[in-house]
Every structure is written in C-alpha cells, then in structure tokens.
Amino acid sequence: MVWKCIFYSKSENPKVIGTISFDSTYDVNTANTDLTERDCTSNENDLCIIRKIAFDEIYTDTLFKKYSNTNLNLIPLIKGNEKKVYVLTGPEQNGVVIIGNDYLLTFNKNNKLIIKKSFIII
C-alpha cells in the first residue's frame, strides 16, 4: 500500500502543487516526491472541500475550544463511503502531550456536514 501526502494551493479551485508518496515503512529516504502542479482528482478535491468546511466550522461553532499554546489540526480522511475530518488539539511546544479536546466531523457523500462530535476525557 502507498500512502500519499498532498500539498495544494489556496486558490478558489485548488490544484495539487506537490505529492509525497510513502510505502508501508514511512521511511523518508525511500519516499517519492513529485512537485508537478496538476488538477486535483475527484477524491483529492473532496478532501480539500471537507477540510475547508471543517476549518470554517471550528471558527464559527462554539463546540470547538482552542486553548493557549495549542493548535487545532485538521486531518481529512476518505475511506470507501466514509468522509471524516478529525480535529486534534496539538501543543505549540515540544515535549508537551495534550490529552482530550479532540473532535470528529462526519460528512455525507455530497460533502455535507452531518455529525459533529467532541471527544471528552472524563
């Protein structure tokens, strides 16, 4: 299996501006880099769309909490018919582990946000 990390432009209609492909070892020495600009595939376009919707949501919905010295990191994933964006709270400082304050946004096949869930540590 090959895992790909894409980098895309911030334009109205984003384009892929770089791709890094990893094998199952995730070894950076064997990763392939492609800096050819190209149009997004349908799947990549959906990833960009749901990430943007999630980004807009975390800045307009009071469900999402941002604390000092932390960032909210968005991780869009599509697997089969499931479209999700994980929002993970990460530290701004090295050596610090943040537990909790994570979220999951679930989308339907038309990229419409249907569920927002907060993961609470009790």
KOLGU-4560 file (N, C-alpha, C; in nm, 3 decimals, padded with zeros to 5 digits):
<recs>
<n_xx: 00.084 n_yy: -00.117 n_zz: 00.000 ca_xx: 00.000 ca_yy: 00.000 ca_zz: 00.000 c_xx: 00.088 c_yy: 00.124 c_zz: 00.000 mol: A seq: 1 type: MET>
<n_xx: 00.045 n_yy: 00.224 n_zz: -00.072 ca_xx: 00.117 ca_yy: 00.352 ca_zz: -00.080 c_xx: 00.031 c_yy: 00.459 c_zz: -00.015 mol: A seq: 2 type: VAL>
<n_xx: 00.092 n_yy: 00.537 n_zz: 00.073 ca_xx: 00.025 ca_yy: 00.649 ca_zz: 00.138 c_xx: 00.076 c_yy: 00.778 c_zz: 00.077 mol: A seq: 3 type: TRP>
<n_xx: -00.014 n_yy: 00.869 n_zz: 00.047 ca_xx: 00.024 ca_yy: 00.994 ca_zz: -00.017 c_xx: -00.013 c_yy: 01.114 c_zz: 00.069 mol: A seq: 4 type: LYS>
<n_xx: 00.076 n_yy: 01.207 n_zz: 00.074 ca_xx: 00.054 ca_yy: 01.336 ca_zz: 00.139 c_xx: 00.054 c_yy: 01.440 c_zz: 00.028 mol: A seq: 5 type: CYS>
<n_xx: -00.060 n_yy: 01.508 n_zz: 00.010 ca_xx: -00.066 ca_yy: 01.608 ca_zz: -00.097 c_xx: -00.060 c_yy: 01.748 c_zz: -00.038 mol: A seq: 6 type: ILE>
<n_xx: 00.001 n_yy: 01.836 n_zz: -00.113 ca_xx: 00.006 ca_yy: 01.978 ca_zz: -00.081 c_xx: -00.068 c_yy: 02.048 c_zz: -00.192 mol: A seq: 7 type: PHE>
<n_xx: -00.158 n_yy: 02.139 n_zz: -00.155 ca_xx: -00.239 ca_yy: 02.203 ca_zz: -00.257 c_xx: -00.241 c_yy: 02.354 c_zz: -00.238 mol: A seq: 8 type: TYR>
<n_xx: -00.274 n_yy: 02.423 n_zz: -00.346 ca_xx: -00.278 ca_yy: 02.569 ca_zz: -00.344 c_xx: -00.400 c_yy: 02.616 c_zz: -00.265 mol: A seq: 9 type: SER>
<n_xx: -00.399 n_yy: 02.744 n_zz: -00.227 ca_xx: -00.509 ca_yy: 02.801 ca_zz: -00.150 c_xx: -00.607 c_yy: 02.877 c_zz: -00.240 mol: A seq: 10 type: LYS>
<n_xx: -00.602 n_yy: 02.852 n_zz: -00.368 ca_xx: -00.689 ca_yy: 02.923 ca_zz: -00.461 c_xx: -00.833 c_yy: 02.876 c_zz: -00.450 mol: A seq: 11 type: SER>
<n_xx: -00.924 n_yy: 02.948 n_zz: -00.517 ca_xx: -01.066 ca_yy: 02.912 ca_zz: -00.517 c_xx: -01.086 c_yy: 02.768 c_zz: -00.566 mol: A seq: 12 type: GLU>
<n_xx: -01.016 n_yy: 02.732 n_zz: -00.672 ca_xx: -01.016 ca_yy: 02.595 ca_zz: -00.723 c_xx: -00.876 c_yy: 02.538 c_zz: -00.704 mol: A seq: 13 type: ASN>
<n_xx: -00.852 n_yy: 02.475 n_zz: -00.589 ca_xx: -00.716 ca_yy: 02.432 ca_zz: -00.556 c_xx: -00.658 c_yy: 02.333 c_zz: -00.657 mol: A seq: 14 type: PRO>
<n_xx: -00.526 n_yy: 02.341 n_zz: -00.672 ca_xx: -00.450 ca_yy: 02.247 ca_zz: -00.753 c_xx: -00.348 c_yy: 02.180 c_zz: -00.662 mol: A seq: 15 type: LYS>
<n_xx: -00.317 n_yy: 02.056 n_zz: -00.693 ca_xx: -00.211 ca_yy: 01.988 ca_zz: -00.620 c_xx: -00.079 c_yy: 02.049 c_zz: -00.665 mol: A seq: 16 type: VAL>
<n_xx: 00.003 n_yy: 02.092 n_zz: -00.569 ca_xx: 00.133 ca_yy: 02.152 ca_zz: -00.602 c_xx: 00.249 c_yy: 02.062 c_zz: -00.562 mol: A seq: 17 type: ILE>
<n_xx: 00.218 n_yy: 01.952 n_zz: -00.494 ca_xx: 00.322 ca_yy: 01.857 ca_zz: -00.456 c_xx: 00.263 c_yy: 01.732 c_zz: -00.394 mol: A seq: 18 type: GLY>
<n_xx: 00.329 n_yy: 01.620 n_zz: -00.416 ca_xx: 00.284 ca_yy: 01.493 ca_zz: -00.359 c_xx: 00.406 c_yy: 01.418 c_zz: -00.306 mol: A seq: 19 type: THR>
<n_xx: 00.394 n_yy: 01.367 n_zz: -00.185 ca_xx: 00.497 ca_yy: 01.279 ca_zz: -00.129 c_xx: 00.431 c_yy: 01.144 c_zz: -00.106 mol: A seq: 20 type: ILE>
<n_xx: 00.489 n_yy: 01.039 n_zz: -00.163 ca_xx: 00.434 ca_yy: 00.903 ca_zz: -00.152 c_xx: 00.524 c_yy: 00.819 c_zz: -00.063 mol: A seq: 21 type: SER>
<n_xx: 00.462 n_yy: 00.751 n_zz: 00.033 ca_xx: 00.533 ca_yy: 00.666 ca_zz: 00.128 c_xx: 00.489 c_yy: 00.522 c_zz: 00.112 mol: A seq: 22 type: PHE>
<n_xx: 00.584 n_yy: 00.428 n_zz: 00.128 ca_xx: 00.544 ca_yy: 00.288 ca_zz: 00.136 c_xx: 00.510 c_yy: 00.257 c_zz: 00.282 mol: A seq: 23 type: ASP>
<n_xx: 00.487 n_yy: 00.133 n_zz: 00.313 ca_xx: 00.443 ca_yy: 00.096 ca_zz: 00.447 c_xx: 00.546 c_yy: 00.123 c_zz: 00.556 mol: A seq: 24 type: SER>
<n_xx: 00.673 n_yy: 00.148 n_zz: 00.519 ca_xx: 00.776 ca_yy: 00.177 ca_zz: 00.620 c_xx: 00.774 c_yy: 00.324 c_zz: 00.662 mol: A seq: 25 type: THR>
<n_xx: 00.712 n_yy: 00.410 n_zz: 00.582 ca_xx: 00.712 ca_yy: 00.555 ca_zz: 00.605 c_xx: 00.853 c_yy: 00.611 c_zz: 00.616 mol: A seq: 26 type: TYR>
<n_xx: 00.948 n_yy: 00.546 n_zz: 00.553 ca_xx: 01.087 ca_yy: 00.589 ca_zz: 00.556 c_xx: 01.103 c_yy: 00.706 c_zz: 00.458 mol: A seq: 27 type: ASP>
<n_xx: 01.144 n_yy: 00.823 n_zz: 00.509 ca_xx: 01.159 ca_yy: 00.941 ca_zz: 00.423 c_xx: 01.267 c_yy: 00.920 c_zz: 00.317 mol: A seq: 28 type: VAL>
<n_xx: 01.360 n_yy: 00.830 n_zz: 00.343 ca_xx: 01.467 ca_yy: 00.804 ca_zz: 00.246 c_xx: 01.418 c_yy: 00.729 c_zz: 00.123 mol: A seq: 29 type: ASN>
<n_xx: 01.306 n_yy: 00.659 n_zz: 00.136 ca_xx: 01.251 ca_yy: 00.585 ca_zz: 00.021 c_xx: 01.124 c_yy: 00.651 c_zz: -00.032 mol: A seq: 30 type: THR>
<n_xx: 01.084 n_yy: 00.763 n_zz: 00.025 ca_xx: 00.964 ca_yy: 00.834 ca_zz: -00.021 c_xx: 00.990 c_yy: 00.897 c_zz: -00.158 mol: A seq: 31 type: ALA>
<n_xx: 00.885 n_yy: 00.905 n_zz: -00.237 ca_xx: 00.892 ca_yy: 00.968 ca_zz: -00.368 c_xx: 00.826 c_yy: 01.106 c_zz: -00.362 mol: A seq: 32 type: ASN>
<n_xx: 00.895 n_yy: 01.206 n_zz: -00.415 ca_xx: 00.844 ca_yy: 01.342 ca_zz: -00.417 c_xx: 00.815 c_yy: 01.383 c_zz: -00.561 mol: A seq: 33 type: THR>
<n_xx: 00.697 n_yy: 01.438 n_zz: -00.582 ca_xx: 00.657 ca_yy: 01.487 ca_zz: -00.713 c_xx: 00.605 c_yy: 01.629 c_zz: -00.696 mol: A seq: 34 type: ASP>
<n_xx: 00.676 n_yy: 01.726 n_zz: -00.752 ca_xx: 00.638 ca_yy: 01.867 ca_zz: -00.738 c_xx: 00.570 c_yy: 01.922 c_zz: -00.864 mol: A seq: 35 type: LEU>
<n_xx: 00.513 n_yy: 01.833 n_zz: -00.943 ca_xx: 00.441 ca_yy: 01.873 ca_zz: -01.063 c_xx: 00.304 c_yy: 01.926 c_zz: -01.025 mol: A seq: 36 type: THR>
<n_xx: 00.272 n_yy: 02.048 n_zz: -01.068 ca_xx: 00.138 ca_yy: 02.103 ca_zz: -01.042 c_xx: 00.039 c_yy: 02.034 c_zz: -01.133 mol: A seq: 37 type: GLU>
<n_xx: -00.078 n_yy: 01.999 n_zz: -01.076 ca_xx: -00.182 ca_yy: 01.930 ca_zz: -01.153 c_xx: -00.317 c_yy: 01.957 c_zz: -01.090 mol: A seq: 38 type: ARG>
<n_xx: -00.422 n_yy: 01.926 n_zz: -01.165 ca_xx: -00.557 ca_yy: 01.934 ca_zz: -01.110 c_xx: -00.576 c_yy: 01.826 c_zz: -01.005 mol: A seq: 39 type: ASP>
<n_xx: -00.664 n_yy: 01.853 n_zz: -00.910 ca_xx: -00.697 ca_yy: 01.754 ca_zz: -00.809 c_xx: -00.781 c_yy: 01.644 c_zz: -00.871 mol: A seq: 40 type: CYS>
<n_xx: -00.760 n_yy: 01.521 n_zz: -00.823 ca_xx: -00.851 ca_yy: 01.414 ca_zz: -00.859 c_xx: -00.984 c_yy: 01.440 c_zz: -00.786 mol: A seq: 41 type: THR>
<n_xx: -01.086 n_yy: 01.367 n_zz: -00.820 ca_xx: -01.216 ca_yy: 01.382 ca_zz: -00.754 c_xx: -01.203 c_yy: 01.360 c_zz: -00.603 mol: A seq: 42 type: SER>
<n_xx: -01.129 n_yy: 01.256 n_zz: -00.564 ca_xx: -01.109 ca_yy: 01.226 ca_zz: -00.423 c_xx: -01.030 c_yy: 01.337 c_zz: -00.352 mol: A seq: 43 type: ASN>
<n_xx: -00.924 n_yy: 01.386 n_zz: -00.416 ca_xx: -00.845 ca_yy: 01.494 ca_zz: -00.357 c_xx: -00.928 c_yy: 01.621 c_zz: -00.345 mol: A seq: 44 type: GLU>
<n_xx: -01.013 n_yy: 01.647 n_zz: -00.443 ca_xx: -01.100 ca_yy: 01.765 ca_zz: -00.438 c_xx: -01.196 c_yy: 01.754 c_zz: -00.319 mol: A seq: 45 type: ASN>
<n_xx: -01.252 n_yy: 01.634 n_zz: -00.298 ca_xx: -01.341 ca_yy: 01.614 ca_zz: -00.183 c_xx: -01.266 c_yy: 01.634 c_zz: -00.052 mol: A seq: 46 type: ASP>
<n_xx: -01.140 n_yy: 01.590 n_zz: -00.044 ca_xx: -01.060 ca_yy: 01.613 ca_zz: 00.076 c_xx: -01.042 c_yy: 01.762 c_zz: 00.103 mol: A seq: 47 type: LEU>
<n_xx: -01.014 n_yy: 01.838 n_zz: -00.002 ca_xx: -00.999 ca_yy: 01.984 ca_zz: 00.012 c_xx: -01.130 c_yy: 02.048 c_zz: 00.057 mol: A seq: 48 type: CYS>
<n_xx: -01.241 n_yy: 02.003 n_zz: 00.000 ca_xx: -01.371 ca_yy: 02.060 ca_zz: 00.034 c_xx: -01.407 c_yy: 02.033 c_zz: 00.179 mol: A seq: 49 type: ILE>
<n_xx: -01.396 n_yy: 01.908 n_zz: 00.223 ca_xx: -01.436 ca_yy: 01.879 ca_zz: 00.361 c_xx: -01.341 c_yy: 01.943 c_zz: 00.462 mol: A seq: 50 type: ILE>
<n_xx: -01.215 n_yy: 01.958 n_zz: 00.425 ca_xx: -01.120 ca_yy: 02.026 ca_zz: 00.514 c_xx: -01.159 c_yy: 02.173 c_zz: 00.529 mol: A seq: 51 type: ARG>
<n_xx: -01.196 n_yy: 02.237 n_zz: 00.418 ca_xx: -01.236 ca_yy: 02.378 ca_zz: 00.423 c_xx: -01.364 c_yy: 02.396 c_zz: 00.505 mol: A seq: 52 type: LYS>
<n_xx: -01.460 n_yy: 02.308 n_zz: 00.486 ca_xx: -01.584 ca_yy: 02.315 ca_zz: 00.564 c_xx: -01.552 c_yy: 02.300 c_zz: 00.712 mol: A seq: 53 type: ILE>
<n_xx: -01.466 n_yy: 02.203 n_zz: 00.746 ca_xx: -01.427 ca_yy: 02.181 ca_zz: 00.886 c_xx: -01.355 c_yy: 02.304 c_zz: 00.941 mol: A seq: 54 type: ALA>
<n_xx: -01.266 n_yy: 02.363 n_zz: 00.862 ca_xx: -01.193 ca_yy: 02.482 ca_zz: 00.906 c_xx: -01.290 c_yy: 02.595 c_zz: 00.937 mol: A seq: 55 type: PHE>
<n_xx: -01.384 n_yy: 02.618 n_zz: 00.847 ca_xx: -01.485 ca_yy: 02.722 ca_zz: 00.870 c_xx: -01.567 c_yy: 02.692 c_zz: 00.996 mol: A seq: 56 type: ASP>
<n_xx: -01.599 n_yy: 02.566 n_zz: 01.016 ca_xx: -01.681 ca_yy: 02.524 ca_zz: 01.129 c_xx: -01.611 c_yy: 02.549 c_zz: 01.262 mol: A seq: 57 type: GLU>
<n_xx: -01.481 n_yy: 02.520 n_zz: 01.271 ca_xx: -01.412 ca_yy: 02.536 ca_zz: 01.400 c_xx: -01.400 c_yy: 02.682 c_zz: 01.441 mol: A seq: 58 type: ILE>
<n_xx: -01.414 n_yy: 02.774 n_zz: 01.345 ca_xx: -01.407 ca_yy: 02.916 ca_zz: 01.379 c_xx: -01.543 c_yy: 02.982 c_zz: 01.394 mol: A seq: 59 type: TYR>
<n_xx: -01.653 n_yy: 02.906 n_zz: 01.371 ca_xx: -01.786 ca_yy: 02.965 ca_zz: 01.385 c_xx: -01.873 c_yy: 02.893 c_zz: 01.488 mol: A seq: 60 type: THR>
<n_xx: -01.840 n_yy: 02.770 n_zz: 01.523 ca_xx: -01.921 ca_yy: 02.693 ca_zz: 01.616 c_xx: -01.855 c_yy: 02.692 c_zz: 01.754 mol: A seq: 61 type: ASP>
<n_xx: -01.934 n_yy: 02.721 n_zz: 01.857 ca_xx: -01.878 ca_yy: 02.727 ca_zz: 01.992 c_xx: -01.846 c_yy: 02.590 c_zz: 02.050 mol: A seq: 62 type: THR>
<n_xx: -01.880 n_yy: 02.483 n_zz: 01.980 ca_xx: -01.842 ca_yy: 02.348 ca_zz: 02.024 c_xx: -01.690 c_yy: 02.336 c_zz: 02.035 mol: A seq: 63 type: LEU>
<n_xx: -01.619 n_yy: 02.401 n_zz: 01.943 ca_xx: -01.474 ca_yy: 02.386 ca_zz: 01.934 c_xx: -01.404 c_yy: 02.485 c_zz: 02.027 mol: A seq: 64 type: PHE>
<n_xx: -01.315 n_yy: 02.432 n_zz: 02.109 ca_xx: -01.240 ca_yy: 02.514 ca_zz: 02.205 c_xx: -01.093 c_yy: 02.515 c_zz: 02.167 mol: A seq: 65 type: LYS>
<n_xx: -01.035 n_yy: 02.635 n_zz: 02.168 ca_xx: -00.891 ca_yy: 02.648 ca_zz: 02.145 c_xx: -00.831 c_yy: 02.710 c_zz: 02.270 mol: A seq: 66 type: LYS>
<n_xx: -00.732 n_yy: 02.644 n_zz: 02.322 ca_xx: -00.667 ca_yy: 02.690 ca_zz: 02.444 c_xx: -00.531 c_yy: 02.750 c_zz: 02.411 mol: A seq: 67 type: TYR>
<n_xx: -00.480 n_yy: 02.832 n_zz: 02.502 ca_xx: -00.350 ca_yy: 02.895 ca_zz: 02.478 c_xx: -00.242 c_yy: 02.787 c_zz: 02.461 mol: A seq: 68 type: SER>
<n_xx: -00.146 n_yy: 02.817 n_zz: 02.376 ca_xx: -00.034 ca_yy: 02.728 ca_zz: 02.346 c_xx: -00.075 c_yy: 02.598 c_zz: 02.278 mol: A seq: 69 type: ASN>
<n_xx: -00.191 n_yy: 02.599 n_zz: 02.210 ca_xx: -00.235 ca_yy: 02.483 ca_zz: 02.134 c_xx: -00.281 c_yy: 02.526 c_zz: 01.995 mol: A seq: 70 type: THR>
<n_xx: -00.288 n_yy: 02.430 n_zz: 01.905 ca_xx: -00.344 ca_yy: 02.449 ca_zz: 01.771 c_xx: -00.444 c_yy: 02.338 c_zz: 01.745 mol: A seq: 71 type: ASN>
<n_xx: -00.544 n_yy: 02.368 n_zz: 01.663 ca_xx: -00.636 ca_yy: 02.264 ca_zz: 01.617 c_xx: -00.587 c_yy: 02.218 c_zz: 01.481 mol: A seq: 72 type: LEU>
<n_xx: -00.555 n_yy: 02.090 n_zz: 01.471 ca_xx: -00.500 ca_yy: 02.030 ca_zz: 01.349 c_xx: -00.609 c_yy: 01.949 c_zz: 01.280 mol: A seq: 73 type: ASN>
<n_xx: -00.633 n_yy: 01.980 n_zz: 01.152 ca_xx: -00.739 ca_yy: 01.913 ca_zz: 01.076 c_xx: -00.681 c_yy: 01.801 c_zz: 00.992 mol: A seq: 74 type: LEU>
<n_xx: -00.742 n_yy: 01.683 n_zz: 01.002 ca_xx: -00.697 ca_yy: 01.565 ca_zz: 00.929 c_xx: -00.816 c_yy: 01.507 c_zz: 00.854 mol: A seq: 75 type: ILE>
<n_xx: -00.829 n_yy: 01.542 n_zz: 00.725 ca_xx: -00.940 ca_yy: 01.487 ca_zz: 00.646 c_xx: -00.906 c_yy: 01.347 c_zz: 00.595 mol: A seq: 76 type: PRO>
<n_xx: -01.003 n_yy: 01.257 n_zz: 00.603 ca_xx: -00.984 ca_yy: 01.120 ca_zz: 00.556 c_xx: -01.108 c_yy: 01.073 c_zz: 00.480 mol: A seq: 77 type: LEU>
<n_xx: -01.085 n_yy: 01.004 n_zz: 00.371 ca_xx: -01.193 ca_yy: 00.940 ca_zz: 00.298 c_xx: -01.154 c_yy: 00.794 c_zz: 00.280 mol: A seq: 78 type: ILE>
<n_xx: -01.241 n_yy: 00.706 n_zz: 00.327 ca_xx: -01.217 ca_yy: 00.563 ca_zz: 00.312 c_xx: -01.349 c_yy: 00.500 c_zz: 00.269 mol: A seq: 79 type: LYS>
<n_xx: -01.354 n_yy: 00.452 n_zz: 00.146 ca_xx: -01.479 ca_yy: 00.400 ca_zz: 00.093 c_xx: -01.582 c_yy: 00.511 c_zz: 00.087 mol: A seq: 80 type: GLY>
<n_xx: -01.697 n_yy: 00.488 n_zz: 00.150 ca_xx: -01.804 ca_yy: 00.588 ca_zz: 00.151 c_xx: -01.798 c_yy: 00.680 c_zz: 00.272 mol: A seq: 81 type: ASN>
<n_xx: -01.699 n_yy: 00.660 n_zz: 00.359 ca_xx: -01.687 ca_yy: 00.742 ca_zz: 00.480 c_xx: -01.600 c_yy: 00.863 c_zz: 00.454 mol: A seq: 82 type: GLU>
<n_xx: -01.652 n_yy: 00.980 n_zz: 00.488 ca_xx: -01.576 ca_yy: 01.105 ca_zz: 00.478 c_xx: -01.576 c_yy: 01.170 c_zz: 00.615 mol: A seq: 83 type: LYS>
<n_xx: -01.456 n_yy: 01.189 n_zz: 00.669 ca_xx: -01.443 ca_yy: 01.241 ca_zz: 00.804 c_xx: -01.328 c_yy: 01.341 c_zz: 00.812 mol: A seq: 84 type: LYS>
<n_xx: -01.341 n_yy: 01.432 n_zz: 00.906 ca_xx: -01.230 ca_yy: 01.520 ca_zz: 00.941 c_xx: -01.210 c_yy: 01.509 c_zz: 01.091 mol: A seq: 85 type: VAL>
<n_xx: -01.092 n_yy: 01.465 n_zz: 01.129 ca_xx: -01.055 ca_yy: 01.464 ca_zz: 01.270 c_xx: -00.992 c_yy: 01.598 c_zz: 01.302 mol: A seq: 86 type: TYR>
<n_xx: -01.031 n_yy: 01.657 n_zz: 01.414 ca_xx: -00.974 ca_yy: 01.783 ca_zz: 01.461 c_xx: -00.903 c_yy: 01.748 c_zz: 01.591 mol: A seq: 87 type: VAL>
<n_xx: -00.771 n_yy: 01.752 n_zz: 01.587 ca_xx: -00.691 ca_yy: 01.712 ca_zz: 01.702 c_xx: -00.620 c_yy: 01.833 c_zz: 01.761 mol: A seq: 88 type: LEU>
<n_xx: -00.627 n_yy: 01.845 n_zz: 01.892 ca_xx: -00.558 ca_yy: 01.955 ca_zz: 01.960 c_xx: -00.412 c_yy: 01.917 c_zz: 01.979 mol: A seq: 89 type: THR>
<n_xx: -00.324 n_yy: 02.002 n_zz: 01.929 ca_xx: -00.181 ca_yy: 01.977 ca_zz: 01.940 c_xx: -00.112 c_yy: 02.090 c_zz: 02.013 mol: A seq: 90 type: GLY>
<n_xx: -00.002 n_yy: 02.059 n_zz: 02.080 ca_xx: 00.072 ca_yy: 02.162 ca_zz: 02.153 c_xx: 00.157 c_yy: 02.247 c_zz: 02.061 mol: A seq: 91 type: PRO>
<n_xx: 00.182 n_yy: 02.371 n_zz: 02.101 ca_xx: 00.275 ca_yy: 02.458 ca_zz: 02.029 c_xx: 00.417 c_yy: 02.439 c_zz: 02.079 mol: A seq: 92 type: GLU>
<n_xx: 00.434 n_yy: 02.368 n_zz: 02.191 ca_xx: 00.566 ca_yy: 02.346 ca_zz: 02.249 c_xx: 00.607 c_yy: 02.200 c_zz: 02.235 mol: A seq: 93 type: GLN>
<n_xx: 00.734 n_yy: 02.177 n_zz: 02.208 ca_xx: 00.787 ca_yy: 02.041 ca_zz: 02.202 c_xx: 00.786 c_yy: 01.979 c_zz: 02.341 mol: A seq: 94 type: ASN>
<n_xx: 00.767 n_yy: 01.848 n_zz: 02.346 ca_xx: 00.773 ca_yy: 01.777 ca_zz: 02.473 c_xx: 00.646 c_yy: 01.783 c_zz: 02.555 mol: A seq: 95 type: GLY>
<n_xx: 00.539 n_yy: 01.841 n_zz: 02.499 ca_xx: 00.412 ca_yy: 01.851 ca_zz: 02.570 c_xx: 00.311 c_yy: 01.761 c_zz: 02.501 mol: A seq: 96 type: VAL>
<n_xx: 00.234 n_yy: 01.687 n_zz: 02.579 ca_xx: 00.130 ca_yy: 01.600 ca_zz: 02.524 c_xx: -00.006 c_yy: 01.654 c_zz: 02.568 mol: A seq: 97 type: VAL>
<n_xx: -00.094 n_yy: 01.673 n_zz: 02.473 ca_xx: -00.230 ca_yy: 01.720 ca_zz: 02.502 c_xx: -00.322 c_yy: 01.600 c_zz: 02.499 mol: A seq: 98 type: ILE>
<n_xx: -00.402 n_yy: 01.583 n_zz: 02.602 ca_xx: -00.498 ca_yy: 01.474 ca_zz: 02.607 c_xx: -00.638 c_yy: 01.536 c_zz: 02.607 mol: A seq: 99 type: ILE>
<n_xx: -00.719 n_yy: 01.493 n_zz: 02.510 ca_xx: -00.856 ca_yy: 01.544 ca_zz: 02.502 c_xx: -00.867 c_yy: 01.664 c_zz: 02.411 mol: A seq: 100 type: GLY>
<n_xx: -00.986 n_yy: 01.722 n_zz: 02.410 ca_xx: -01.021 ca_yy: 01.837 ca_zz: 02.325 c_xx: -01.005 c_yy: 01.802 c_zz: 02.177 mol: A seq: 101 type: ASN>
<n_xx: -01.047 n_yy: 01.683 n_zz: 02.140 ca_xx: -01.043 ca_yy: 01.640 ca_zz: 02.001 c_xx: -01.186 c_yy: 01.626 c_zz: 01.950 mol: A seq: 102 type: ASP>
<n_xx: -01.203 n_yy: 01.631 n_zz: 01.818 ca_xx: -01.335 ca_yy: 01.633 ca_zz: 01.759 c_xx: -01.336 c_yy: 01.547 c_zz: 01.632 mol: A seq: 103 type: TYR>
<n_xx: -01.457 n_yy: 01.505 n_zz: 01.595 ca_xx: -01.476 ca_yy: 01.431 ca_zz: 01.471 c_xx: -01.594 c_yy: 01.491 c_zz: 01.396 mol: A seq: 104 type: LEU>
<n_xx: -01.572 n_yy: 01.527 n_zz: 01.271 ca_xx: -01.678 ca_yy: 01.576 ca_zz: 01.184 c_xx: -01.701 c_yy: 01.471 c_zz: 01.076 mol: A seq: 105 type: LEU>
<n_xx: -01.826 n_yy: 01.434 n_zz: 01.057 ca_xx: -01.862 ca_yy: 01.332 ca_zz: 00.958 c_xx: -01.946 c_yy: 01.396 c_zz: 00.849 mol: A seq: 106 type: THR>
<n_xx: -01.917 n_yy: 01.359 n_zz: 00.725 ca_xx: -01.982 ca_yy: 01.418 ca_zz: 00.608 c_xx: -02.054 c_yy: 01.309 c_zz: 00.529 mol: A seq: 107 type: PHE>
<n_xx: -02.158 n_yy: 01.350 n_zz: 00.454 ca_xx: -02.224 ca_yy: 01.253 ca_zz: 00.367 c_xx: -02.153 c_yy: 01.249 c_zz: 00.233 mol: A seq: 108 type: ASN>
<n_xx: -02.205 n_yy: 01.170 n_zz: 00.138 ca_xx: -02.138 ca_yy: 01.153 ca_zz: 00.010 c_xx: -02.133 c_yy: 01.281 c_zz: -00.072 mol: A seq: 109 type: LYS>
<n_xx: -02.219 n_yy: 01.379 n_zz: -00.038 ca_xx: -02.220 ca_yy: 01.508 ca_zz: -00.108 c_xx: -02.141 c_yy: 01.615 c_zz: -00.035 mol: A seq: 110 type: ASN>
<n_xx: -02.056 n_yy: 01.575 n_zz: 00.059 ca_xx: -01.971 ca_yy: 01.664 ca_zz: 00.137 c_xx: -02.049 c_yy: 01.758 c_zz: 00.229 mol: A seq: 111 type: ASN>
<n_xx: -02.167 n_yy: 01.716 n_zz: 00.269 ca_xx: -02.247 ca_yy: 01.794 ca_zz: 00.364 c_xx: -02.216 c_yy: 01.744 c_zz: 00.504 mol: A seq: 112 type: LYS>
<n_xx: -02.185 n_yy: 01.837 n_zz: 00.593 ca_xx: -02.157 ca_yy: 01.802 ca_zz: 00.731 c_xx: -02.284 c_yy: 01.750 c_zz: 00.798 mol: A seq: 113 type: LEU>
<n_xx: -02.275 n_yy: 01.628 n_zz: 00.852 ca_xx: -02.395 ca_yy: 01.568 ca_zz: 00.912 c_xx: -02.381 c_yy: 01.541 c_zz: 01.062 mol: A seq: 114 type: ILE>
<n_xx: -02.259 n_yy: 01.523 n_zz: 01.111 ca_xx: -02.239 ca_yy: 01.496 ca_zz: 01.254 c_xx: -02.115 c_yy: 01.569 c_zz: 01.303 mol: A seq: 115 type: ILE>
<n_xx: -02.128 n_yy: 01.633 n_zz: 01.420 ca_xx: -02.013 ca_yy: 01.693 ca_zz: 01.490 c_xx: -02.007 c_yy: 01.628 c_zz: 01.626 mol: A seq: 116 type: LYS>
<n_xx: -01.890 n_yy: 01.579 n_zz: 01.661 ca_xx: -01.876 ca_yy: 01.508 ca_zz: 01.787 c_xx: -01.750 c_yy: 01.554 c_zz: 01.859 mol: A seq: 117 type: LYS>
<n_xx: -01.763 n_yy: 01.578 n_zz: 01.988 ca_xx: -01.649 ca_yy: 01.614 ca_zz: 02.072 c_xx: -01.608 c_yy: 01.490 c_zz: 02.152 mol: A seq: 118 type: SER>
<n_xx: -01.478 n_yy: 01.465 n_zz: 02.158 ca_xx: -01.428 ca_yy: 01.357 ca_zz: 02.242 c_xx: -01.387 c_yy: 01.416 c_zz: 02.375 mol: A seq: 119 type: PHE>
<n_xx: -01.455 n_yy: 01.375 n_zz: 02.479 ca_xx: -01.431 ca_yy: 01.430 ca_zz: 02.612 c_xx: -01.364 c_yy: 01.325 c_zz: 02.699 mol: A seq: 120 type: ILE>
<n_xx: -01.258 n_yy: 01.365 n_zz: 02.768 ca_xx: -01.190 ca_yy: 01.277 ca_zz: 02.862 c_xx: -01.249 c_yy: 01.303 c_zz: 03.001 mol: A seq: 121 type: ILE>
<n_xx: -01.299 n_yy: 01.199 n_zz: 03.063 ca_xx: -01.360 ca_yy: 01.215 ca_zz: 03.196 c_xx: -01.272 c_yy: 01.146 c_zz: 03.299 mol: A seq: 122 type: ILE>
</recs>
